[in-house]
Amino acid sequence: MTADETSATKGVILCADDFAVHAPASLGIAQLAALGRISATSAMVLSPRWRQDVALLHDLRERIDVGLHLDWTSDFAMGAGHGLSLKAAMLKAAIGGFDSTAERSVTRGVIERQLDAFEAQWQAPPDYVDGHQHVQQFAGIREALVQALASRYGGSRGRQPYLRISRAPSGHADLKSRVIAAMGASALETIADHAGMTRASALLGIYDFAGDQARYGRRMDGWLNAAPAGSIIMCHPALSPEPGDVIGVARAQEFAYFSSADFPTALAQARVQLVRGRISAS
């Protein structure tokens, strides 16, 4: 192996989901971004915290991608009047409910309102769009999403958000990853390609939120090594557990890992450089 080969790196997007879900998540994500330990974060704009927590990201505007975490299944979505449980949303997608004649304008309206809420605070389009519990690729939602993005941002690659495709790389999908991908990863990819939209190549970071920090570190080693260039590794860090958050302990363990010396070591060993998808797509 030559010196050039040993020093070669691949660019990977490390995205912290659920910004504004609660204060510890927003604070932890902002700290990791300032340290250069993540390269993107997805905002839950239906959360009442979005209006105030967005200030934590202002000084990071040119350092990380900030995207819309499209939401149909959280308590915030329930409060907004369109929310469903994950099982109900999956069933509705499976039977074509989001794309029925009666529901098409409703589905599009929900997406447009979340884009409006994002832009109202960020004063710019999202760098990308993904989905809370991967709803961005559900049947009916995916079509309306691509139509909305094409209508709002046109064909300009400089303004048009890129899309997350929630599918693990070939050979690295466990059962949970396969279920997520089956909800429409290939279909969203096809629709995006036909519309000329940029998309990430794969998604890693899916796990059961169980185990300790050491176990998470071992998982991250595997994801970093398996990640194709241009893919996304998602994470869910928070400064501390939040009462009532069912994955609160896992969030705090993720934050502890990313803020430790172990993570830069893992990046170096996997020869991974954290990059912004917006820059890669430009």
C-alpha positions in Angstrom: 0.0 0.0 0.0 1.4 3.4 -1.0 1.6 6.5 1.2 -1.1 8.1 -0.8 -3.4 5.1 -0.2 -2.8 5.0 3.5 -3.5 8.7 3.8 -6.6 8.7 1.6 -9.9 9.7 3.3 -13.5 9.4 2.5 -16.0 12.1 3.2 -19.0 11.1 5.4 -21.9 13.2 6.7 -22.4 12.8 10.5 -25.9 14.1 11.2 -27.4 14.7 14.7 -31.1 14.2 14.4 -33.8 15.8 16.6 -32.4 19.3 17.2 -35.0 21.2 19.3 -36.7 18.0 20.6 -35.7 19.2 24.1 -33.1 21.5 25.6 -30.4 18.9 26.3 -30.5 17.7 22.7 -30.2 21.2 21.3 -27.3 22.1 23.7 -25.5 18.9 23.1 -25.8 19.1 19.3 -24.6 22.7 19.3 -21.6 21.8 21.5 -20.6 18.9 19.2 -20.9 21.1 16.1 -18.7 23.7 17.7 -16.1 21.0 18.3 -16.3 19.8 14.7 -17.6 16.4 15.9 -20.7 16.5 13.6 -21.3 18.0 10.2 -25.1 18.3 10.1 -28.2 18.5 12.3 -31.9 18.0 11.5 -34.4 20.4 13.2 -37.8 19.4 14.6 -39.5 22.7 13.6 -42.9 21.7 15.2 -41.2 21.8 18.6 -41.9 25.1 20.5 -38.2 25.1 21.3 -37.2 25.6 17.6 -37.8 29.4 17.8 -35.4 29.9 20.7 -32.9 27.0 20.2 -32.2 28.1 16.6 -30.0 30.8 18.1 -27.5 28.1 19.1 -26.9 27.4 15.5 -26.4 30.9 14.1 -22.6 31.0 14.6 -22.3 27.5 13.0 -24.1 28.4 9.8 -21.1 27.9 7.5 -19.7 25.0 9.5 -22.6 22.4 9.4 -25.6 21.6 7.3 -28.9 22.4 9.0 -31.9 20.5 7.6 -35.6 19.8 8.1 -36.5 16.8 10.1 -39.9 16.2 8.5 -42.3 15.1 11.2 -45.6 13.2 11.2 -45.1 10.9 14.3 -43.9 13.0 17.3 -45.9 14.6 20.1 -45.3 17.9 18.3 -47.0 16.5 15.2 -49.9 15.3 17.3 -50.2 18.8 18.7 -50.1 20.3 15.3 -53.1 18.2 14.3 -51.7 15.9 11.7 -49.7 13.5 13.9 -50.1 9.7 13.9 -48.4 6.9 15.8 -45.6 5.3 13.8 -47.7 2.1 13.2 -50.6 4.1 12.1 -48.4 6.2 9.7 -46.9 3.0 8.3 -50.3 1.5 7.7 -51.7 4.7 6.1 -48.7 4.8 3.8 -49.1 1.1 2.9 -52.7 1.5 1.9 -52.1 4.8 0.0 -53.8 7.0 2.5 -51.3 9.9 2.2 -51.8 9.9 -1.6 -55.6 9.5 -1.8 -57.6 12.1 -3.6 -58.9 13.5 -0.4 -55.5 13.6 1.3 -53.1 14.9 -1.3 -53.5 18.6 -0.5 -53.4 17.9 3.2 -50.1 16.0 2.9 -48.6 18.7 0.7 -49.8 21.4 3.2 -48.2 19.7 6.1 -44.9 19.6 4.3 -45.2 23.3 3.2 -46.0 24.4 6.7 -42.9 22.7 8.1 -40.7 24.2 5.4 -42.3 27.6 6.2 -41.5 27.1 9.9 -37.9 26.2 9.1 -37.3 29.2 6.9 -39.0 31.6 9.3 -36.3 31.0 11.9 -33.3 30.1 9.7 -34.0 32.7 7.0 -32.8 30.3 4.3 -33.9 27.0 2.8 -32.9 23.8 4.6 -29.6 22.3 3.4 -31.4 18.9 3.2 -34.6 17.2 4.2 -34.9 13.9 6.1 -37.7 12.5 8.3 -38.4 11.7 11.9 -38.8 7.9 12.0 -38.0 8.1 8.2 -41.4 9.4 7.1 -39.8 11.3 4.2 -39.9 8.1 2.2 -43.4 6.8 3.1 -45.7 6.4 0.1 -47.7 9.6 -0.6 -45.3 11.7 1.6 -42.3 11.1 -0.7 -44.1 12.2 -3.8 -45.5 15.4 -2.1 -42.1 16.2 -0.6 -40.3 16.1 -4.0 -43.0 18.1 -5.6 -42.9 20.7 -2.8 -39.1 21.0 -3.0 -39.1 21.3 -6.8 -41.8 24.0 -6.6 -40.2 26.1 -3.9 -36.6 25.8 -4.9 -36.7 25.1 -8.6 -33.8 23.4 -10.4 -31.0 25.4 -8.8 -28.5 23.0 -7.2 -27.3 25.9 -5.0 -30.7 26.2 -3.3 -32.3 22.9 -3.6 -32.0 20.7 -0.5 -30.5 17.2 -0.8 -32.5 14.2 0.4 -31.7 11.4 2.9 -32.3 7.9 1.6 -32.8 5.7 4.6 -31.2 2.5 3.3 -28.1 0.8 4.7 -25.2 0.0 2.4 -25.3 -3.4 0.7 -24.2 -6.1 3.1 -24.7 -4.0 6.2 -28.4 -4.1 6.8 -29.9 -5.7 9.9 -33.6 -6.4 10.3 -34.4 -2.9 11.6 -32.6 -1.4 8.6 -34.4 -3.6 6.2 -37.8 -2.6 7.6 -36.9 1.1 7.3 -35.7 0.7 3.8 -38.8 -1.3 2.8 -40.9 1.8 3.6 -39.8 3.4 0.4 -36.0 4.0 0.2 -35.8 2.9 -3.4 -39.0 4.7 -4.5 -37.8 8.0 -3.0 -34.4 7.5 -4.7 -36.1 7.0 -8.1 -38.4 10.0 -7.7 -35.5 12.2 -6.6 -33.4 11.1 -9.5 -36.2 11.8 -12.0 -36.6 15.3 -10.4 -32.8 15.9 -10.7 -32.4 16.2 -6.9 -29.2 15.4 -5.0 -29.4 12.6 -2.5 -27.1 10.9 0.0 -25.8 7.5 -1.1 -26.7 5.5 2.1 -27.6 5.7 5.7 -25.9 4.1 8.7 -26.4 4.6 12.5 -29.5 2.5 12.9 -29.5 0.5 16.1 -31.7 -0.4 19.1 -30.4 2.3 21.5 -29.3 -0.4 23.9 -26.0 -0.9 25.6 -23.4 1.3 27.1 -21.0 3.9 25.7 -18.4 1.3 24.8 -20.9 -0.7 22.8 -21.9 2.4 20.9 -18.2 3.1 20.2 -17.8 -0.4 18.7 -20.9 0.1 16.6 -19.5 3.5 15.4 -16.2 1.8 14.4 -18.2 -0.5 12.2 -20.3 2.2 10.6 -17.3 4.4 9.9 -15.6 1.5 8.1 -18.7 0.5 6.2 -19.8 4.0 5.2 -19.5 4.7 1.5 -18.2 8.2 0.5 -21.1 10.7 0.6 -23.2 8.6 2.9 -24.9 9.7 6.2 -24.3 8.3 9.6 -27.2 9.5 11.8 -26.9 10.0 15.6 -29.1 11.3 18.4 -26.9 13.0 21.0 -28.0 15.1 24.0 -26.1 16.7 26.8 -27.9 14.7 29.4 -31.0 12.5 29.7 -34.3 14.3 29.5 -37.1 13.0 31.8 -39.7 11.2 29.7 -37.4 10.6 26.7 -37.4 6.9 26.1 -34.0 7.1 24.4 -32.6 9.7 26.8 -29.9 7.5 28.3 -28.7 6.5 24.8 -28.6 10.2 23.8 -26.4 11.1 26.7 -24.1 8.1 26.0 -23.8 9.2 22.3 -22.8 12.7 23.4 -20.2 11.4 25.8 -18.7 9.3 23.1 -18.6 12.0 20.4 -17.1 14.5 22.9 -14.4 12.1 24.0 -11.0 11.4 22.5 -12.2 8.0 21.3 -14.2 9.5 18.4 -11.3 11.4 16.6 -9.3 8.3 17.0 -12.0 6.2 15.3 -12.2 8.7 12.5 -8.5 8.6 11.9 -8.4 4.8 12.0 -11.3 4.5 9.5 -9.8 7.3 7.4 -13.0 9.3 7.5 -13.4 13.0 7.1 -16.6 14.6 8.3 -18.1 16.7 5.5 -21.2 18.8 4.7 -23.5 17.3 2.2 -24.3 20.7 0.9 -20.7 21.3 -0.1 -20.4 17.8 -1.5 -23.5 18.4 -3.6 -22.6 21.8 -4.9 
